[in-house]
């Protein structure tokens, strides 16, 4: 059973249904691995083991009488710390919330339980989910299992690290700034950022908040594209209040055969130069796709000025998260916005102005976004997908000094602002588009690289099917050394 912890969730569910392994037996296998490997990773930061063991025993009993709860019957899972789950705290990395224990499950958690999953823990995040590293004063720092001196990404960093190390069966995360896509890329697992609005986020919010945020989505992470398809089927669909009037019917995959696809490939961009080690893996994928008959273009793009996209994304991103400010912080940011020059286009200046954006200015920015969405729609009339990086580099070393906007990473032997690579988050996320990240190999330094597969709005199944096809053709998840 040495490979069992690294199997996909769908494969684990099949083993359980065939009674080749019991639900409690599989849970204990994962818990043993958590005890052995988690201290060095700090990926799983909260657990409710009595409830999980009781649930696994009940799953075994149900199966013995021929009852299958759902597609993940008996599969052990964890969720990002920001999801409410009865029996475990929800802190968002804030010390003032360390004792916050919700009375109800998040809707997504409830849906995973209804699908048969055995929830046993929660995984680490940065403070307020606002970093591409996962550390906070409540739980400390999470390390990347490929190299513990490096970040696993964020904000779903604990999710991706736990999956890569074989500590859990499947995961749920959230994404407003590549918070699913970036950790999947850094840790060599699969992640899907759904079309905006199809997965209701109720219960994945700061205490008392119920309104969905602009741009932000929830979605799955896993060790296979097939798992993402199953998990999206569980998470997607209207909340109860909306189900009175609409139901979700995602379009079928555009193609079932790899060679039938038409894709654009984008290796880099002036807004966020991409490291050659990452570009090399993306180019190798493009070459392999061409050999399989895929129509590949290195010039096909939506007719957008990427500098405008980056500026607009930062503006609407920071406006979307501005509600987290206390009154005191808002007043501080108001003074900061007045102090920066109107011609200052640094990330800091754009951020502080967006933190205090007027509703009138937000409406103007939103109008610009919706006009740009039409260019994406035009692109998808000729091409099925756009393939591009998820980030500017592979996982970078831990750096917790100063503010995020003050830090840098190394790209092609130069130090560049870490916030530049938000471009690869907003290029699809700003426009509500689905994006799947699939692992496509390792750099020479043995760090994972993922490809971001961008599809048309509500074309989630096309993204996922393409990820599944390249998984089958070129190989997907590989376990990091030292976790067998």
N, C-alpha and C positions, 0 to 999 in steps of 0.2 A: 504493500500500500504506500510505497514511498512517493508515488506520483499523485496519489489521491488528493492531497490538499491543493494541488495546482490545477486540478481539472475544472472545467467550466461548471457553472451552477446547473446548467441543463444536464450535463453528464452526471453530476452528483445526484440530481433528482431521479435520473434514470436508474442509477445504481440502487437508490433507496426503493423505488417502485419494484425493481426486480428482486429485492430483498437480499442483495449481495452485501449490503451494509445497513445497519440500523440507524435511525435518526439520532438516538442518544449516543451510539457509538461514534458517529461522525462528529457530533458536537464535541465529545470528549477529545477526539483527535485534534480538532482545531484549538480547543482550550489548552491542551498540552503544548501545542506549538506557540500559543500566545504566552504561556508561562516561560517557555524556553527562549523565544526570539524577541518578544515585545520589549523587554527591558532595554535593549540596545537601540530599538527603533522608536519607542514611545508613540506608536501609531494608534493603538486602542487605549483610550484614556478613561473610559467608564464602562462598567459592566453591571448586569443584573443576572448573575449565574443561577440563583435558585429558580427564578421564573423561567429562564431558558431551559434548564434541565427538566422542569415540570412540563414545559411545552413540548420538548423532544420526546419525553415519555408518552405524552398524549398522542403525538404524531405516530409513534410506533404502535400504540394501541389501536388507533384509527385504521392504520394500514392493515393490521392483522385481521380486522373485520371487513376489509375490502373497501375502505373509505379513503379516497384521495382528496385532500383539501384544495389542491390547485397545482399549478405547474412547478412550484418551488417547495412542494411538500417535504418538510423535514430538513431543508437546506439551511445551514447556519449562516447568518448574515450580520453585518454591522451597518450603521448609518452615520453620516456626518453629524457631528456634535450639535449642529444648529437645528436639527429636527427634534421636535418634541417626541418623547417616548416615555410612557409611564414606567416608573421604577428607576429612571436615570436622570441626572441633572441636565439642563440646557443652559449653558453659560455664554456662548459666543466668545469665550475667552476672557470675559469680564469678571474681575474679582467680586464686584457687587452682585453678580448673579450666581455665585458659586453654590448657593443653597436653593436655587430655583428648580423646583421639581414639578413639572407640569402635571395636571390632573388628567389630561387627555393625550392620546397619540396624535401626531400629525396625520393628516389624511393619507399621505403617501405611506407612512408607517402602517397605518391600519390596513391599507390595501395590500402591502406586502404580507402582513400577517394573514389576511384573508386568502392570499395565494399560497399559504402553507409554510412560509419562511419561519425560521426559528431565530428571532432577534436576540443576540446576547451581549451586544456592546455598541459603543459609539466611538468615533474616530476624531482625531485632533484637527484643529482649525487655528488660523491666526485671529487676533483680536478683531472683532466685528467683521470677520471674513474678508479683511481688506489687505491681503498681501499674497505674493507668490511664494511665501515661506509659511510654514505652519508652526508658530510658537506663540505662547501667551503666558501671562503670569499665573494662571490657574493650573495649567497642565505641563508647561514647559515646552521643549523643542522636539519636533518629530524629525527623524533622519530618513534619508533615502536608502532603501535596502541595497541599491547598486553601489553606493558609496556613502557611508554614514557621515562623511564630512560635508555632504551636499544636501540641499533642500529637496524634499519630495514634491515641491510645488505647493500651491495654495489657490483657493482656500480649502479645497477638498484634498489636502495633502495627506492627512492620515488615512483617508479612504484608499487612495492609490497605493500608498506604502503597504497597507495591510493586505491588499489584493496581491501585489507583486511578491510579497514574502510568504504567501500562502497561509495567512492568518484568518481568513474569512472567505465565505463562498461568493458573495456578491455585495454590492454597495450602492448607496444612494447619496448623491451630492447636489450641489447647486452651482450656478454659473451666471455671473453678470460681467466678469472680466476675465474669462477663460478659466474659471475656478474648477471646472470639470476637465476641460481640454488640456490645460497646462500641466496638472498633476499626472494625467494619463500619459502625456508625452514624456515627462521627466521620469516616470516609473515604468514605462513599457507595458501599459495596460490599455484597455479600450474604454472610451468614454463617449457619451452622447449628450450634446446640448440640444434639447428639443426646440422645435418651432415655439416661439413665444406664445404662451397662453394655453397650450394643450395639456399641461400637467399642473393642476391646481396646487399652489404652494401653502395652503392653509396649514398652520402648525410649524412652518419653517420660517419663523420671524421672531423678532424681539418680543418679549412679553407684552400682551395687550394689543399688538398690531395684527390686523386681519386683511388689510388691503394689499393686493399684489403690487410689487414695485415695477417701474418701467425697466425694460431690458432683461431683468433677472428671471431665471428659470430654474427649475429643479430637473434632475435627470439621473440616469444610472451610470455606474462604472462597473467593469467586469473584466474577466480574462478571455472573453470571446465575443465576437460580434453577435452570435446567436443569442447569447445571454442578454445583450443590450436590447434585442428585438423583443424578447420575452418580458424583460423588465419595463420597457416602454409601454407594452401592452397592459401592464399592471398599473403603472403610474398615470397614464394618460386618460383623459375623459373628464367631463365637467364635474365640478363640485355639485353637491346636492341642490344648492340654490339656483344653479344654472341649468341643471339637468331637466328642469321643468320646461325648458324651451329649446334646447339644442343638444345634439349628440355629435360625437367626433367620428368622422369617417376619413381617415388619412388615405391619400392616393396610393394605389399599388405601386410597387417598384417599377420604374420605367422599363427596366430590362432584367432578364433572369440570367443572361449570359454575359461574361466579362467583355468579350469582343464586340458586343453591341453598343457599348457606352461611347459617348463623346465627352471628353473632359478637357478643360483648360488646366494648365499647370503653371503655378506662380512660385518661383524659388525665393524671391527676395523683393524688397521694395525700398525706395529711398526713405520712407517714413520709419522703417525698422529693418536695417540691414541684417541679414541672416548669416550666421556663421557657416563657413564652408563645409564643416563637418556635417551639419544638418542638411545643407543644400545637396551634398554628395549622396546622401541616402534618398532624398526626394527625387534626384535625377535618376538614380538607379531604379527607383520604382517606376518613373515615367518611361524609362527605356524598356523595362520588363513589361509594362502595360502595352506598349507599342508592339512588342513581339507577340503579344496575345491577341492582337488585332484591334485594340482600343484605338479610337481616333483621338490622338493627343495633340494639343496645340499649346505652344509656349507663348503665344501672343493673345489668345482669347481672354478678354477681361470685360467686366461691365464698364460702361462708359462713364467712369467716375474719376474725379481728381482725388487721389489718395490723401493728399495733404488736407483737403477739405473734409474728407471722411474722418481722418484722425482728429482734427480740431472739433468737429461736431460730436464725435463719440465721447471725447473727454468732457465736453460741455454737458451732454445729456447723461453720461455716466455719473458725474459728480453731482448733478442735479438730482438724479435718482436716489443717491445715497445721502443727500443733504438732510433728510428728515431725521437722521440719527444724531444730529447735533443737539446738544443742550442749548438753552438760551444763552449761556455764557460763551460757549464755543461759537455760536452763530454771531454774536456781537463781535467777537475777536476776529472772525473771518470777514465780517463786514468792514472792519477797519483795515484788514489786510488787503481786501479787494480795492478799497479806495486808495491805498498806498502804491499799488503797482501801476505802472504806466499803461495807458490804453493801447500802446504799441508793443507791449511786452507779451511775447508769444511763448514764453517758457512754460513748461508743464505746471510749475507752481502757480504762475499767474493765471493760467487757464483754470486750474483747480479752484483757487480761492474765489475767482469770479463766479464759477458755476455753483459753488457752495451757497451763494446768496443770490442766485439768479431770480429775476422777477418772473412772474407768471407770463407777462406779455413777451418777454424775451424767450421763455421756454416755448411758447406757442410758435414763435418765428422759427426756432430751431427744429421743432417738431414738423413744421410744414416743409422745411428743407429736407429732413429725413424722408418724409413720405414721397417727395418728388424723386429722391435718389432711389427709393425702392423700385420705382418704375424701370430704372436702368438695369437693376438686377433681374427683374421679370423679363426684360428684353433679352438679356444674356441667356437666360434659361430656355428661351425659344429655340436657340441654336445648339446649346450644350446642356448636357445632363447635370454636370457637377463642375466645381472648381476645386482643385487640389492645391493646398498651400501649407506653409508651416503653422504649427500651433504656437511657437515661440521663437525667439531669435537665436537661441542656443540650446544645447543640452543642459541638464541640471547644473546649477552653479553652486559654489561653496556657500555655506551659511554666512550671512552678513546681517547682523542685528544692530548695527551702529547707526544712530541718527534716524531720520525719517525716510520712508520709502522713496520719496521723490528726490532725496539727496544721494541715494546709493547708485552704484554702477555695476555693470557686468562686463565680462570680456567677450567681445565679438570680433573675430578675425584680428586678434592681437591688439585690439584697441579697447579702451574703456569707454563705454557708452551708458547713458542713463537707463536704468532698468525699466523705467516707465515707457520708454520708446516702444517696447514690444507689446504694449497694450493695443497697438495697431492690429495685431493678428487676432485679438479678441473681438475688437469692434467691427472689423471688416465684414463679418457676418452677423454678429450679435446685435449691432445697432439697428439692423434691418429686419429683425425677427426671424432670421433664417436658421434652419437646423444645421448642425455641424457634428460630424462624428470624427473622433481621433482613433486611429488604429496604429499599432506598433509596426514599424517597417525595418527594424534592424538596429544595429549598434554602431556608434562611432568607433574610431581606432582606440579611443580611451575607454571603450566598453561601457558607454552610457547610452541609454535608449533614445530612439528618435521615433516620433509619431507623425503621421500625415494628418492634416485637417481636411476633411471631406465636406465641402459646403454644398448644400442642395437648395432647391427652391422652397419657398414657404409652403409648409405642409407636405414637403417631399421627404420627410424623415425616413420613410421606408426605402426610398431610393438610396439615401446615404448609407443606411444600415446594410442594405443588400450588397452594395459595392464593397463596403468594409468586410462583409462576410466572404465575398468572392476573392478579394485580395488576401484575406486570411487563409483561404483554402489553397490559393495558387502560390503564394510566396512565403507562407508561414507567418504566424502572428506572435502570440505571447511566448516569451522565453523567461524561465525563472532565473533570478539572479543567483550567482554562486553563493554557496554557504548556507542555503536554507533547505537543503534536501532532508 
